[in-house]
Amino acid sequence: MRTKLELSNPAYTYWRDVHSLKLNRYVFLEKETIPQKYSFIENSLTDLSGHLPTQYASTQLSLDSHVFNYKQMQLHSKFEYKFVDNVKFVNIRRFFLEHAIKVNKNSMIQIGRLKDLHFMPETRFYKIDDNYGVVVYDV
């Protein structure tokens, strides 16, 4: 949005009632809360609902970022991707829904090979395929 409107980087911080989320160097704005003055741009914005930048997602999921970057990786095809301004985003929400993975707000998540996952009594395990699974730790 900043690129398309030719705005300064922190411009969104001065907008009232705009819902924003900052993840590292990325800022996400809720479309419906964009100031009326800029509402004309909404149709040209990419819907990133459920998406996270791949680098951020790999950190949060305790997963090697190579999974999202190389098609040869077995898990690569399990995710949906979008590119915006040369930044690759992965649809984490869709992955969780397709595999019926329940995650709480404060949950920690680990995706990996079955032999590398760590299980504890208070964790939930979800098998993705014969080699990979997901462990959810509720904090």
Secondary structure, DSSP 8 states (H G I E B T S, - for coil): -HHHHT--GGGGGGSTT--EEEETTEEEE-GGGS-GGGGGGGGGS---TTEEEHHHHHHHTT--THHHH-TTSTTGGGS-EEEETTEEEEEHHHHHHHTT----TT-EEEEEEGGG----TTEEEEE-SSSEEEEEE--
